[in-house]
Each structure stands twice: as C-alpha cells, then as structure tokens.
C-alpha cells in the first residue's frame, strides 16, 4: 500500500526528459483514446473496480471516448511513465505530483481529490511513549517518502529538527523485519505495515497523520493540456469516480460486495480493507472533496510540502527556492505565478456536485 516519492529524483527526471511529450509547451490534440494508471493503495482501489465492473466504460461511452485503466505495480514507475507522456492521468499523492511531473516540467492538474491520510501513516517508538523521546535515535523509514515528510512535520510540533535524529533509509519490504530486531527502536511507516508494527510488544504510536489532517493527499492527476483540449475526458473520469464512491460507501450488500472486491484485489480481506478505510478520510461525495480543495489551508499545505521538497533536493538542481514551482489553488498560487506546474482545479468536481455530468 505504498505511496512514496522517487528516491533518486534527478535520475528519474533525466530518464523522462528525453521523452518528446515532457516539455511544458507540448500540445495535446483533441483525441478519443485515453490511458490512465494507478497502483495499489486503499484509496485508489476504486480505479481497478470501476474497470473490472464496466463503470469506466459506461462513462467513457457516454462521452464517445475510450479510457484504458492500467494497474502498475511500481508506484514511482507509474508516475514516471505519466511524466514521460505514456499516460494521460495517474493516481499519486500531492507531494509526488509536485516533485516528479511538476518538477519535471509537466503542467498537471489535480482532477480528483480522493482522500487524505488520517492515521494511515505514523511514527512508532519501541519502549518509549512520547514523541520527544525520539531525540537522538535512529529512525528507520523510506527516505524522501511521505513517511520522511511526516517525520519532519512531527518533529516541528515538539520544537525539534531533523538534525535531532538520524534517518536510516529502509525499504518498505524490510520494515517489519527491521523493526523486529533489538537495534531498531523508532520507525515511520504506513498501513498495513503500521498496524503490524504497532501490535508488536512495547510499541507505541506517538504521532500519526491524523495530527496533520489534509496534508498527505491522494489524487488523480491529469495532464493539464490534455484536459484542456479534451474536457469530456475529465467529465468521464469524474463521473465514473463518484458513481463508484456512492457504491463503495453504501452500507448495504452492494456496497459490501464492492469493498470485498477491492479488498481481494489489494491482497487483504474485508476486515483489513475496512480497517485501512478507518484511517483514510475518503471523500465519498464531490462536496466533501470541494471542501478541502477550496480551503485556504490547501495553499499552506502545499507550502509545507514544497519547503520539505526543496530542503531535500526534490525540486531539481535548478530550483533556487521552495517557491520555484507554482502551485495553483482556488484561494491563490503558492510559489511562482510564472512557473505554475501543479493546479488544484475544482471545475469537474463542481460539475459532479451540480449533477451536470
């Protein structure tokens, strides 16, 4: 269930910079066939479900287009392929949207604000039960990931800095095994790894993403030019999404069957999937998504994300400051208004709310 930014951003960007569609000046003509990608995570399982159950085809047919939805096992690779022009839209976090496609020069739009982590990511200490006890410890996490960002934000809340701890880069695949050893006493990770680790003896969850609500956001991001030239693509994606959201949130047997299908596809059972949903603030209605998108806090969140990204070299070697890349929100632009590469556009979600799709 991983959502992490590229660990070697300069390498990733160098790889995609050779692609002819990377340039911000690239023009996407009106077309009929579109490609969307996603990877396994509780908040993105609806994309696989809507493909398997004909919902995406239904909405694409309504607008006379075709949409191919592809699951890619490697999350970072999916974003790199989107950035290179291989996909018209891709599921990713707000941080990764900034540090990969936007930093790579691809003007991108957050078409759907799907959810935010509300406890799915957390800081765990072994043998200690206060966040301040982390001082001086080695902290195992996936470096330059949303876990790394969460650690930085957690330390801020208690007047500490990253220099007060030592980050130990640890693969998500190795996280549980590493924490099981006596030498590892602090970790930051996400579910389902987080729930496994917190159940281990003398483990204490001392900070989680519910303390920074709305900061680790899961999105469906589309190429801005493609969306501009093909508004029916945006309408079909958003229409299919909210039809699936209504089904997913249905407390009756149809909703349970949908969640069971998503659980199986993600490698867990219904109980495990619903446990992950409990720590995910899903926006089941467009009105809920619009609430976060139009909140002035979104601009402040993206400033936090940009500052962290700049401090860790994730905005590219040429970035002179955290505001080098402009991020447009309904309440204003954070950063450069002459280099806007990431846009939170509520237009299509508003159409869904107004039943105009």
Protein Blocks (a to p, Z undefined) as FASTA:
>chain_A
ZZcddfblmlmmmmmmmpmklpmkbccdddfbdcddddddfklmmmmmmmmnommmmmmm
mnopacdddddfblmlmmmmmmnopafbdcddfklmmmmmmmnopacddfbafbdcehja
ccddehiabfklmgopacdddehiaklmmmmmmmmmnopafklpccddddfklmmmmmmp
mklmbdcdddfklmmmmmpghiacfbdfklmghklccdddddfklmmmmmmlmmmmmmmm
mmmmmmmmpmblmlmmmmmmmmmmnopafklmmmmmmmpccdfbfklmmmmmmpmklmmm
mmmmmmmmmmnopnojklmbfklpccddfkbcehjfklccbdcdfklmmmmmnopZZ
